[in-house]
């Protein structure tokens, strides 16, 4: 039995366990092709020949908070005063492509002032954020393969590695959606493994873009993410056609169990939204209206792109 066959068998077994012993209506079959031995070591510092060990590794870091409370929430610019007990839950986020240097400086100023958990930015801003946040205790989180996920595994691994070298402490990567929908699970798994390895010891959150997937694809994506060593699975980029739903969070939590985190992001705009996601199994919430959510002042029509 090949390593890939063993991986597929493990996926099926894990899914059956998480769904209460009922076999999922998923046919896990790889696209027929011969990739040969995994000896591509062209990316600097990359040792992909040992990537197969990812299937038995424990996740690098599980940052899920105990209990039913949300672990993190996202916040946009100009949120105002935030109490100290809430600040540690917030990923202060600026991912829009037209973000300017002044906006990123403001993002970091607010994060430093309120002692947020992190700022979440595109990789080009990592060195600036690291410099501005030095000594503050605020982490820098960078997105990789964002927002489409359609890059090669080596390209994503390189981007993650560069982000880490420049000061990132967490990585949010977008899954290869096209490969997943093509049933090329080998590429999807390799993609996540390479980023997890390149980002170590930082936590990697795998963004599934659930609005683009059917249930079978969500099951496979969650299981591959877990086996590849991701610390979280996350619903959305904020740039897709839809955001988090209660049904998706429930499914994701059932698949990954309590061993890794589940993050609901996109479309979470009110206290009621956040509570529903929390009860469904999310232990982090991504929302541009995050402070309004936790203080009960968020408006139902508040909308933002890029988280």
Legacy VTK file of the C-alpha trace (Angstrom):
# vtk DataFile Version 3.0
C-alpha trace
ASCII
DATASET POLYDATA
POINTS 307 float
0.000 0.000 0.000
1.414 3.385 -0.994
1.763 6.332 1.378
-1.077 8.092 -0.425
-3.324 5.022 -0.066
-2.524 4.944 3.641
-3.403 8.626 3.902
-6.757 8.102 2.197
-7.485 5.152 4.506
-6.661 7.292 7.529
-8.894 10.089 6.277
-11.819 7.715 5.853
-11.295 6.231 9.313
-11.072 9.629 11.005
-14.187 10.920 9.257
-16.135 7.803 10.231
-15.093 8.256 13.859
-16.084 11.919 13.924
-19.452 11.217 12.336
-20.341 8.606 14.895
-19.283 5.573 12.925
-21.373 6.367 9.868
-19.406 6.164 6.660
-19.411 9.549 4.901
-20.798 9.784 1.418
-17.374 10.641 0.098
-15.342 8.713 -2.415
-11.730 9.495 -1.592
-9.937 8.699 -4.817
-6.828 10.425 -6.100
-6.601 11.617 -9.665
-4.650 8.893 -11.511
-1.137 10.146 -12.148
2.429 9.200 -11.237
4.253 11.969 -9.396
7.293 9.792 -8.808
9.494 10.128 -5.723
9.149 13.333 -3.706
12.642 14.719 -4.265
11.900 18.305 -5.256
14.095 20.304 -2.899
14.381 23.403 -5.063
12.875 25.863 -2.587
15.561 27.245 -0.226
15.476 25.405 3.065
12.673 23.104 1.970
13.018 19.385 2.612
9.882 18.065 0.976
11.261 14.529 0.846
10.284 14.145 4.491
6.842 15.741 4.058
5.122 12.379 4.392
5.829 12.376 8.104
3.230 15.144 8.430
0.520 12.487 8.373
1.529 11.279 11.850
2.631 14.575 13.390
0.614 16.301 16.018
-0.496 19.880 15.166
2.266 22.424 15.791
0.250 24.555 18.081
-3.314 24.336 19.324
-4.333 27.723 20.587
-7.965 26.899 21.199
-9.191 28.430 24.446
-10.858 26.180 27.007
-14.555 26.340 27.501
-17.148 27.697 25.142
-15.780 31.245 24.803
-14.338 32.593 21.581
-10.567 32.600 21.463
-10.092 35.534 19.114
-12.179 38.085 17.278
-11.163 40.364 14.432
-11.272 44.141 14.533
-10.949 46.862 11.938
-9.522 50.369 12.303
-11.098 52.972 14.537
-12.676 50.677 17.099
-12.130 52.941 20.101
-11.454 51.899 23.679
-11.405 48.192 24.462
-11.215 46.634 27.926
-8.066 44.712 28.762
-9.852 41.368 29.153
-11.244 41.639 25.609
-8.085 42.939 23.974
-6.260 39.606 24.185
-8.998 38.028 22.037
-8.646 40.393 19.086
-6.799 39.911 15.802
-6.640 43.480 14.497
-7.031 43.057 10.752
-6.170 44.967 7.572
-6.212 42.801 4.423
-7.697 45.016 1.730
-5.354 45.339 -1.280
-5.573 49.136 -1.305
-4.381 49.462 2.305
-1.863 52.297 2.633
1.188 52.621 4.846
-0.611 55.175 6.991
-3.499 52.744 7.553
-1.123 49.964 8.568
0.699 52.328 10.945
-2.659 53.230 12.476
-3.527 49.537 12.742
-0.335 48.897 14.701
-0.776 51.995 16.866
-4.224 50.783 17.880
-2.961 47.252 18.485
-0.135 48.536 20.687
-2.467 50.898 22.569
-5.079 48.240 23.311
-2.647 45.286 23.695
-4.395 43.176 21.062
-3.299 39.585 20.416
-2.103 40.313 16.886
-2.346 42.339 13.743
-3.287 40.355 10.628
-1.847 41.764 7.405
-0.636 40.874 3.933
2.979 39.720 3.856
4.307 42.941 2.338
3.518 44.729 5.619
5.162 42.220 7.972
8.534 44.025 8.373
6.820 47.343 9.069
4.466 45.774 11.614
7.310 43.947 13.327
9.221 47.217 13.662
6.237 49.176 14.932
5.176 46.483 17.400
8.620 45.629 18.785
8.397 45.100 22.533
4.618 45.465 22.615
3.704 41.794 23.011
1.413 42.043 19.970
1.973 39.271 17.403
2.146 39.730 13.646
-0.076 37.342 11.653
0.450 37.101 7.880
-1.823 35.652 5.199
-0.360 33.279 2.606
-1.776 32.407 -0.823
-4.397 35.029 -0.103
-7.192 35.329 -1.105
-7.387 32.770 -3.971
-5.211 29.879 -2.802
-4.320 28.962 -6.389
-0.534 29.106 -6.023
1.871 26.169 -6.110
2.785 24.461 -2.811
6.385 25.639 -3.109
5.257 29.234 -3.692
3.065 29.199 -0.574
5.832 27.559 1.458
8.285 30.214 0.324
5.848 33.017 1.179
5.231 31.521 4.630
8.949 31.089 5.253
9.697 34.662 4.175
6.908 35.992 6.367
8.341 34.119 9.343
11.863 35.362 8.626
10.582 38.907 8.522
8.746 38.634 11.807
5.376 36.905 11.389
4.308 34.727 14.308
1.096 33.224 12.896
0.153 32.222 9.341
-3.296 32.087 7.717
-3.159 30.159 4.431
-5.847 29.634 1.792
-6.384 26.040 0.672
-5.940 25.092 -3.002
-9.638 25.179 -3.846
-9.227 24.126 -7.477
-7.136 21.076 -6.568
-9.683 20.066 -3.936
-12.587 20.320 -6.386
-10.522 18.368 -8.946
-10.116 15.601 -6.343
-6.351 16.048 -6.444
-6.055 15.442 -2.714
-2.337 14.753 -2.935
-1.690 18.340 -4.012
-4.028 19.729 -1.336
-2.245 17.751 1.374
1.214 18.658 0.097
0.170 22.304 -0.038
-0.800 22.398 3.641
2.146 20.253 4.779
4.662 22.564 3.160
3.187 25.685 4.737
2.947 24.043 8.176
6.558 22.929 7.932
7.812 26.291 6.666
5.907 28.207 9.344
6.933 26.024 12.295
6.666 26.624 15.189
3.944 29.180 14.373
0.290 28.160 14.303
-1.178 27.761 10.804
-4.860 28.409 10.136
-6.206 26.846 6.931
-8.889 28.934 5.219
-11.312 26.661 3.364
-13.558 29.255 1.654
-16.554 27.132 2.567
-18.978 29.035 0.333
-17.183 27.496 -2.679
-17.322 23.897 -1.392
-19.935 21.172 -1.079
-20.210 19.087 2.091
-18.003 16.274 0.814
-15.265 18.780 -0.053
-15.549 20.430 3.370
-15.131 17.032 5.054
-12.034 16.227 3.028
-10.529 19.710 3.477
-10.952 19.621 7.262
-9.468 16.152 7.548
-6.496 16.894 5.325
-5.833 20.100 7.280
-5.840 18.225 10.553
-3.592 15.429 9.300
-1.157 17.946 7.814
-0.626 19.624 11.188
-2.747 22.764 10.955
-3.708 24.442 14.231
-7.072 25.709 12.958
-9.523 25.356 10.130
-11.190 28.610 9.174
-14.311 29.251 7.130
-13.631 32.201 4.847
-11.301 34.863 3.500
-13.932 37.587 3.540
-13.403 38.034 -0.200
-15.542 35.078 -1.321
-19.244 34.746 -2.070
-20.232 33.958 1.492
-19.010 33.724 5.058
-19.457 31.496 8.067
-22.673 29.563 8.699
-23.776 27.598 11.734
-24.062 24.467 9.592
-20.480 24.779 8.387
-19.108 25.358 11.875
-20.991 22.336 13.221
-19.649 20.157 10.422
-16.073 21.423 10.799
-16.092 20.856 14.551
-17.457 17.314 14.141
-14.691 16.469 11.679
-11.698 17.906 13.570
-12.972 17.097 17.062
-11.440 19.018 19.954
-7.859 18.537 18.832
-7.587 21.684 16.706
-9.409 24.988 16.535
-12.312 26.119 14.379
-12.559 29.757 13.363
-15.721 31.386 12.053
-14.937 34.353 9.820
-16.962 36.334 7.342
-20.497 37.573 7.935
-20.319 37.515 11.744
-21.703 40.964 12.527
-23.805 40.830 15.698
-23.761 39.401 19.193
-26.390 36.879 18.097
-24.220 35.796 15.141
-21.214 35.272 17.414
-23.197 33.319 20.006
-24.621 31.022 17.316
-21.121 30.344 15.963
-19.792 29.768 19.465
-22.545 27.281 20.284
-21.944 25.517 16.970
-18.318 24.864 17.916
-16.228 27.897 16.904
-13.538 28.871 19.398
-12.333 31.849 17.430
-14.451 34.456 15.707
-13.251 36.630 12.848
-15.254 39.791 12.341
-14.530 43.384 11.437
-17.228 44.340 13.967
-15.550 42.314 16.691
-15.523 44.828 19.518
-19.111 45.755 18.767
-19.962 42.069 18.936
-18.417 41.468 22.343
-19.809 44.723 23.766
-23.259 44.244 22.260
-23.130 47.406 20.154
-22.604 45.902 16.680
-25.211 46.703 14.056
-26.772 43.955 11.952
-26.059 45.821 8.719
-22.365 46.341 9.406
-20.331 44.961 6.513
-16.654 44.731 5.744
-14.535 42.885 3.242
-11.162 41.336 3.841
-11.418 39.079 6.854
LINES 1 308
307 0 1 2 3 4 5 6 7 8 9 10 11 12 13 14 15 16 17 18 19 20 21 22 23 24 25 26 27 28 29 30 31 32 33 34 35 36 37 38 39 40 41 42 43 44 45 46 47 48 49 50 51 52 53 54 55 56 57 58 59 60 61 62 63 64 65 66 67 68 69 70 71 72 73 74 75 76 77 78 79 80 81 82 83 84 85 86 87 88 89 90 91 92 93 94 95 96 97 98 99 100 101 102 103 104 105 106 107 108 109 110 111 112 113 114 115 116 117 118 119 120 121 122 123 124 125 126 127 128 129 130 131 132 133 134 135 136 137 138 139 140 141 142 143 144 145 146 147 148 149 150 151 152 153 154 155 156 157 158 159 160 161 162 163 164 165 166 167 168 169 170 171 172 173 174 175 176 177 178 179 180 181 182 183 184 185 186 187 188 189 190 191 192 193 194 195 196 197 198 199 200 201 202 203 204 205 206 207 208 209 210 211 212 213 214 215 216 217 218 219 220 221 222 223 224 225 226 227 228 229 230 231 232 233 234 235 236 237 238 239 240 241 242 243 244 245 246 247 248 249 250 251 252 253 254 255 256 257 258 259 260 261 262 263 264 265 266 267 268 269 270 271 272 273 274 275 276 277 278 279 280 281 282 283 284 285 286 287 288 289 290 291 292 293 294 295 296 297 298 299 300 301 302 303 304 305 306
